Amino acid sequence: MKKVVVGLSGGVDSSVAAYLLKKEGYDVIGLFMKNWHDDSVTISEECPWLEDSNDALIVAEKLGIPFQTVDLSVEYKERIVDYMFREYEMGRTPNPDVLCNREIKFDVFLKIALDLGADYVATGHYCRRGIIENDNGNKSYQLLAGKDGNKDQSYFLCQLSQQQLAKTLFPIGELTKPQVREIASQMKLVTADKKDSQGLCFIGKVRLPEFLQQQLQPKKGKIVEIPATVEKYSREIPSFKDKKSELAFYSEKPSYSISDGVVVGEHQGAHYFTKGQRKGLHVGGTKEPLFVIDTDVQENVIYTGQGKSHPGLYRRTLFVKNEEVHWVRPDLALEIDGKMEVSARIRYRQNLQKATLYKVESGMYVDFEEEQSAITEGQFVAWYLEDELTGSGVIS
């Protein structure tokens, strides 16, 4: 009998994942990961991890499977929280959920599971694993989108490797969320009607500025509004000598100075803000809402523009450095000067967009067919061939 360790999070998805595996005849163990101790920055009054671990225990008892809690808070702080602080300090916007899957669930947690004698780990993610039998007898593992288009979570797993996928099962990937809740109701699981968790992976819903203020000190700075008519948006498009020059041109981010616009307010730290952000600026009196179009953490200035169609929000092309390019399917990796037509997204829940990958010596360009709003440094771009996520990278 194959042994599987399920990451029981205290939610309905992992609860049903554990139930389905037991039903299929696996030897199932439930493991709850405790990754966070500091409740001072969470918004909700209740202690999220305590409630979740209790629910996970009740589910394990109901299913008749062994259960234990593992404390990964040291690894979580080192690999996720400290990384987040460093990224925000540099004016980038990290995605902790993607990192949490790569560094915690499918690395530290996976190793614990294998030490317990498990053949696989399983999670309640809405995605699927495919297996290709190669001619040489080896297998290639595919990361496929979940059947429920509204809940597909493949983007959050865009940094997984072949070694990690080889040891991973996604029991609910073929189901929709309503089907998962229906199974939980039929089995009378305590998590059947529990709301989906929100906020940072394993931390819960936090006040991000307060969270960041633990390390990054507040610092007053100017909020500058850049008019949509500023000269740099009407720059002349040159005639390009080759495709690389064209890609470099379209991936170039506009750089702003205070003299390009007008000071409209003050903020408490440029590192607390991210491109495309609308809330938290506290500037009134404009015809349309202000959106962050750029942040300068060196000068501590936030640049904003009116309305979601402001040209400062849009760019057609982004770049990923070599060291940040990751192929889930290394056998599909592009050689220098190679190109590939894909579908891509730059954030979770974004509809897939037509794009072309261009591999150059220093990295990879992702050239979209249509301009994209709020391409944000530090976030992940993920690319797909049909419903298979084949690779990803950190946006430079």
N, C-alpha and C positions, 0 to 999 in steps of 0.2 A: 504494500500500500504506500503510495507516494505521500510524503509529508509536506504540508503547506503552512507557512506562518502568515497570517492575515494581519495587516495593520488595521486594528480596530480603533477607529477614531472617535467613536461615540455618536456617529451619524448614521443615517439610514442606508447610505450607499455601501459602506464597508460592512454593515450588519448583514445586508442581503448577500453581499459577496461571500461572506463566511458561510451563510446558510446554503447557498448554491454549491459551494465546494464540498460541504459535508454531504449534501444530497448526492453529489456525483461520486462519493466514495473515498474522498481524500481524508487523510489523517490531519485534522485542522487544529492549529494552535492560535489563539488570539493574543496579540501583543499591542499594548497601548504605549505610545511614545509621549513622554512628558518632556517638553522642550523649552518651557518658559516658566519663570518663577515670579517675575515682576508684574503684579497686577495694578500698579499705581498709574499706568498709562492706558489701561483698558477703559472703554466707554461704559460698558454694561456693569452693573453693580455686582452681579454674580461672578464667581471665580470660574472662568470658562473651562480650564483644563480639569478642574475637580469634578464639575458636573459631567463633562464628557467622559472622564475615566469611569465614573459611577455607571453611566449608561452603557459603556462598553462592557463592564463587568456583568451587568444585568443581562445583556444580550448573550454573552459567553455562557452564563449559567443556563439561560433558556435553551441554547443550542447544545448544551452539554459538552462544551469544549474547554480545554485548559486555558487559563488566562493569566497573564502577568503584565506588570508595568515596567518599562525601562526608562531610566532618566538619561536623556541625551542633551540636557541643557548646556553642558560644557561645550560639546561639539557644535550645538546649534549657535551658541554665542560666537564661537570662533569662526565658523564657516559661513553663517548667514548674517547675524546681527552686525558683527564687526565689518563684514564686507559691505553691508548696506550703508553704514556710517561713512566708510571710505568713499563709496561711490557718490553719495549725496554731497560730501565735502568737495568733491571734484566737479560738482555741477552736473553729474549724470543721474539718471533715474533707474535704479536697479529693479529687477523683478524677483522678489524673494521666493515666490511660489515655484518658479522654474528652478532656482538654485536649491530650494529645499528638497525638491524631488531628486535632483542630481546628487546632492551632497549628503542628504540625511536619509530619506526613505529608501533610495536605491543604492546607497553606499554603506553608511554606518549601520542602518537597520538591516539591510540585506546581509551584511557580514554576521550580525548577531543571529539572524535566522539560520544561516548556513552552519554556524557554530552549534546551533540547537539540533543539527542533523536534518534540516529541511531541504527538500529538493527544489522548492520554489518559495517566493514571496508573492502575496496577492494584495491588491488594493481595490478600493471602490471607485476607480477612475472610469469615466465614460470614454473608453477607447478600446481598441482590439489589437491583438498580436497575430500577425500572419507568419507562416514559415514557408520558405522556398527551399526545396531540395536541389542543391547544385550538382552539376555533372561530376564534380570531383568528390562527391560524397559529403561535403560540408553543408551546413545550413545557413541561410541568411534569414534574419528575423526582421519582420516588417512592423512598423508602428502605424497602425491604421486608425482613422477617425472613428469615433463612436457612432453607432447607428442613429442615436438621438442627436439630430443636427443642432437642437437648442442647447444641448449639454456637452457636446464634444469637448473633451479636455486634452486632446493630443498636444495642443500648443504647450501646455504646462510640462509635458514630458519630452520636449524637443531636444533636450541635451542628453538623453539616454544613449547608452552604447550597446553594441551587439552583445557584449558580455552580460550587461544588466538585463536586456530583453530576454536573453536565453533562460534566465532564472525567474521570470516574472509572468504572472497570470492576471488577466483582467476579466473577472467573471461576469460583470454586468455590462460589458461593452456592446453586447447585441441587444440590450434592452433600452426602453425609454424610461425617463424618470417616473411617469405615472405607473408604468408596469412594476418598477422597483418598489414604489410605495404600496402598490396593491399586494405584492408578495409579502412585504413587511406586515401589512394589516392582517393578511390571512394567517400569518405565523404569530400574530399578536406580539410583535417585537415592540419594545418600549420606544424605539426610535422611529416608528412608522410615520408619525405626523410631525416629527421634529424639523424645525426650519433648517435650511442649509446654512452652514457656517459662512461668515463673511470676515473680511479683514486679512491680516497677514497669516500666512501658513503657520498653524499651531499657536499663534499668539492670541488670535481673536481680533475683535474690532478695536483698533487703537486710535488715539489722537496722534496723528503722525508728527505734527510739530512738537508735542510734548515728548514723544518717543525719541525724536531726533535731538531734542534739547538735552537729553542725558549726556550726549557727547559734543554736540555742535551748539556753541553758544549763540544766543540771539544777538543780532547786530543790525542796527538801523541802517536802511539804505533807501534809495530813490526808486519809485515806480515811474517809468517813462512810457508815454504813449507814442507809438510810431504811426504816422498817418499812412493809409493805404496807397497814397500817391507818392510816397517818398521815392526819390530818384533811382535808388538801387533796384527797385522792382521793375523798372523799365529798361534795364540794361540791354544793350544790343547783343543779339545772339551771333557769335562769330561763325565763320565758316570753318568747320573742323577738318583737320588734316587726316584724322583717323577716328575710329570708334572710341579708343581710350580717351582721347581729348574731349569728345562729346560727353562721355560718362563722367569724367572729372568735372566738367563744367556744370552738369545738372545735379551732381551730388554736393556741390559746394554750398555751404550754409552762408546766408547773408550775415555779415558782422555789423553790429550797430554801435553808435556812440550816442551820448546824451544829446549832442547837438542835432541828431537826426529827428528828434521829436520834442515833446514837452513833458515836464515833470508834473504828474497828476496825483502823486501820493507817496506814502512811505510804507516800508515793510520791515519785518523783523529779522530778515536773513534770506538772501537769494537762494541758499542751499535748501530751503524748505519748499521751494516751488519747482514745478515741472512744466514742460511745454504742453500747450493745449489746456492748461488748468484755468478754470474760470472762478471757482470759489476761493474765498480767503483773501482776495485783493482789497476788499472794503473801499472801493473807489466808486462813487456815484456820479450822477449828472451826465453820463454819456448816452448818446442816442441808442447805441447797441451795447451789449455787455462786453467788457474787456476780457481778452484771452491772453495768457502768457505766450509770447512768440519766441522768447529767448531769455536765458539767464546768464549773467556774468558774475561768477562767484569771486573772481579776483577783485573786481571793482565794486562788488556787492550791489549790482543794479539789475532790476527786472524790467524787461522790455515787453510791452503789451500792444495789442491792436484791437480795434473794435470789430466785433462780429466774427462768426465762425467761418466767413468766406474771406477773411483778411489774407492777402497774399503771403504775409510772413509765416503763415501756418503751413504752407504747402511746398512740397518738393517731390520731384519725380524719381530721384535716384538716391540710394543710400550705399554706404561702403562698410564692409566688414573686414577687419585686419586678419591676416593669415592665422595668427594665434587664437583668434576668436571664432574661426570657421569650424563647425562641427558637422560631420556627416553621420547620421544615424545608420545610413547604408554606405559604408566606405567604398563598396564596389561600384557605386555610382558617382564617386567624387570626380570633379572636373580637373583636367590637366590645364596648365597655363595656356591661355588663348582659347580655351574651350568655352562653349556656351550651352545653355539649356533653358528651354521654355518651361515655366513652372506656374503654379498658383502660389501666392504667398500672403502672409498676414503679419502685421507689425504689432498686433495686440490681440489678446484673447477676446473672443466674440466678434472680432471684425470679420466680415464676409471675405472669403478668399478673393484675391485680386490677381489679374493676369500680370505676369512679370517675366523677365529674362535674366538669368544669372550669367555673368561674364567673369571668368577667372583671369586675373592678372598676377604679375609676380608678387605684389605686396598683399594681395587679398582677393576679395570678391565684391563686385558691384551687383546690386539687385536693382534692376531698371524696370520700374512699373509702367504699364501701359497708360495709366492715368495718375495724375499727381495725388500724393497721399497727404492727409492732414496730420500734423504733429508727429513727424518722425522724430523720435526721442532717443538721444544718446544713452546707452546703458541698457535699453530695452532689447528684447530679442526679436529678430525676424525669423520666421520659420517658413520653409518652402515645401511644397507638396507636388507629387505626381498623382493626379486623380485624388483618391482618398488616402494615399500613403504619405506620411510626413517623412521626408528623406534626409533633411538636414536643417541646420539653424545657425545663427551667429549673433553676436552682440553688436548692436549698431554703434558705429564710431561717430 
